[in-house]
């Protein structure tokens, strides 16, 4: 009896026709891990974060320590909602946080909203990222995807007996037809975006950004394929969600106030934040100052 492959958490229905029943158990493990994490967060994490945030917002004893620790990000998001969403030109959002050579113990916690450290001085260039190269490769070879670098890489894996698989999507690309169908799905995403614009209800992740010490926006992980598509097709703007801010900037814009007053200062200051376009002084690698399609 043929088993129906369950939809992976956050999976895109567009990939459903390529779901393979041989990925049934990997997908089930992914679903279980996701359910455990979500259950723990709902039962333990959220109540603790709400309590801690309440101490800070109402300026109760212990609130100052909550701010020193960084403020719980999810609680800030629940409180401010759409005030954390900005609209930017995707072709200006070219710098990203770069963790290469940055020890994990030195990285700020993603569960915190205020980040310390020099993370904002190490920047990647999204014009030369793997996601932008991928969507550009498909676009340039749309009339014959077998000529694309992506197709050649996936075929090489298949011929070596190591077909590409994803337990996140429940996919197994074990034939040329499946590889072409997979690449065409990404091409269709890009074509739909070119016609209808950016739909922030699609995709499993928001386009997250962080605010640097200078009040500039850096892209952080998540939603990088969709951003690359928006850049490639030349959309005028996309919505980005502020997930973190540098402590130096936070202290400057809040000017010593706390609680509700600090949130109001933050909301007002975010309206002035623009994407960072310059390289950082601690960048681990340098890249050219142009888009792929602008190269001679």
N, C-alpha and C positions, 0 to 999 in steps of 0.2 A: 504493500500500500504506500503510495507517494505521500510523504509528509509535507505539510504546508510550512514554509519557512517563515517564522515570525518576523515582524518588522523590527530591525535593530533600534535601540534607543536613539532618537534623533536622526534616524535614517531618512533619506529622501525617497519618496514614493517613485520618483523617476527611475530609480535603479531597480525597482521591483521586478521588471521582466528579466533581469539578469541574475536574480537571486538563485542560488544553487543549493539543493537539499543536502549536498555533502558538507555545507557550512552550517548545518542545523545546530550541532552541539557547540561549535565556537560562538555562534550567535546567542545561544542559550546562556553560555557562561558570561558573555558580555552583558546580557539583560540582567542576570543575577547580580553581577558586580555593581551595575548601575542602580538596581533596586536597593541593594544593601547600603550604598553610599547615600542615596536619596532618603532612605528610611532613617539612617543615623542622623543625617542633617536635620530632618523634620522633627525627630524625637528629642535630639540632644543639642545639636548645633544651633538651630534657630532660637530656641528658648533662651539659651545662654547669651547669644548675640543680642537678642532683644533686651534682655536685662541689662547687659553691659552698656548698650547704646542708650537705654533709658537713663542710666546713672549719669552719663555724659550730657545728654540733651537737657536734662532737668538740673544739671549742675549740682548733683548730689555727691556725698562722700564717695571717693573711688573713681569719679568721673574723669579727673585729671589723668589718672593712671591709664584709663581706657584710651584717652587721646595719645598718650605717650606710646602705647602699644600699637597704635595705628588706626583705630576705629574699625569695627567690623564692616566689611564692604557690603555685604548683602543687606544689612540694616540701613546703611546710607542709601542704597539703591531703592529700598522700599519707601524710605522717607522722602526722597527727592524725585523719584520717578523720571518724568520726561525732562526735568531740569538738567539731567545729566546727558541728554541727547543733543548733539550738535550736528549741524549740516556743513559739510566741507567739500571742496573740490577734490575728487579722488586723485587727480594728477598732481596735486600739491602734497598729498599725504604719502610721501616717498621715503620717509625715515621711520625705522622700526627699532624697537628694543633689541639688542643683540647680546645673547648670553654666551657666545663662544669664548672659551677661556675664563669664564666667570664661574667660580666655584658655587655649587648649589647652596652651600651653607651661607653664602653671601647674598643670595637672591632674596628680595623681599617676598613675604608670604602673599599669595594671590587672594587670601581671605581677608587681607587688610586693605583699607582704602588709602592710608597715608604711608608712603614708602620712603625709607631712608636710603642713603648710599649714593654711589656714583653710577647707578644703572642708566641714567639718562645721558651720560657722556659717552656711552658705547652704542653706536647706532649702525644698523644695517641699511642698505639701499634697496628698496623694493623694486626699483627699475631693473635690478639684476637678480631678483629672487627666483627661486625655483618655480614658484606659482606663476609669476608673470612670464617667465620663459616657456612654461607649459602651455598657457592659454595662447600666447603669441605663436608658438609652434603649430598649434591646431588651426589657428586663424590663417596662417600663411599657407597651410597645406590643406585647406578645407575642401578643395576639389579632388584631392587624392590623399587621404589620410595615411595610406601606406608609405608615403614619402616622409611622413613626420618623424621626428626623433622619438616622440613618445611611443609611436607604433613600433619602431625598430627596437626600442628597449624592452617593451613588453613581449615582442616576438622572440627576442634573445632569451628571455627568461623561460618562455614556453619551450623553445627548442632545447634548452639546457635541462629540461625536466623540472623546472622550478616556476610554474605558472604563478603569476601575481594573484594574491588572495587578500581579502579584507574581512576580518571578523566584525569590523565596525559596520560594514555595509552588507555583509553576507554574500560577497561576490567571489567567484573563482573564474579567472580569465584563462580558460584552458583550451581555447580555439581562436583562430584568426577572426572568425565571425564575432565572437564575444568581445574580443579586443576592439574591433571596429565599432561595435555597438556602444561599448563603454565610452570611447572617445567621442562618438557622435552625441552622446548625452551631454557631455560638457560643452560641445559646440552649440547644442540647442539651448543650453542655459545662457550662453553668451549672446546668441541671436535674439532670444526672448528679451534679454536685458536691453539690447540695442533698440528694440521696438517699443517696449513697455516701460522702460526705466527700471530703477532699483526698487524691488519689492522687499521691504524689511520683514515681511511675514514669512518669507521663504528662507531656507537654510536653517541649520540647527544652532548657529552661533551668531551673536551680534558682532558688528565690527567694533571691537574694543580698542580704546586708546588710553594712554596715560599722559598726564600733564607734567612736563619737566620743571626743573627749578626756575627756568626762565618763562614759564607759562606757555610753552609750545606743546603741540600734540605729537606724540610718538605712537605709531601703531604697535600693538601688542598681539600676541598670538590669538588665533580664532578668526574665522571669516576671511582668511587670506586669499582663497581662490575667488571668492565673490568680489573682493576689492580689486584683484588683478583683472577680472573681467570688466569691471566698471572703468578701470584705467584704460584698458585696451580699446573699448568701444567709445571712450571719450564722453562719459556722462558728465553733466554739469556739477552735480552734487550727490552725495550719499550721506545717510545718517550714521553717525558714530556715537558710541556710548562710552563715557568716561568711567573707567574701572579703577583708576588710582591717580593720586597726585603726589608730587614730591613734597616732602615735609617743608623744605625751605620756601617753596611757593605757598603752601598752605599757611604757614606762619605769617608770611608777608600779607596775604590777602585777608586773613581773618583778624590781623592787627591786635592780637591779644584777647579777643572776645571768644566766648565759648557757647556751646549749646545752640539754640535756635538762631541767635544772632550770627554765629559763625556759619551756619548753613545758608543764611541769607547772603552773607558776604561771598561765600563760595559760588552760589548760583549766579550772582551778578558778575563775578570775575570770570566765570567760564565763558560768558558771552564774548569775551575779548580774546579768547584763545584761538590761535591759528596753527595749522600744521607746521612742524619743523621741516625745513628744506635743506639745512646745512649739515655737513658731516660733523661728527663729534670729536673732541680732542683725544678720546681713548678708543677710537674705532680700531678693531682688530684687523681690518682689511680696507683698502681703498678701492674705489671703483670709478668708472668713467662717469662723466656728468651729462649723460644723455639717455634717452629711451632707446630700446632695441631697434625700433623702426626708424629712428633718426640717424642711426649710424650710416656712414657712407659705404 
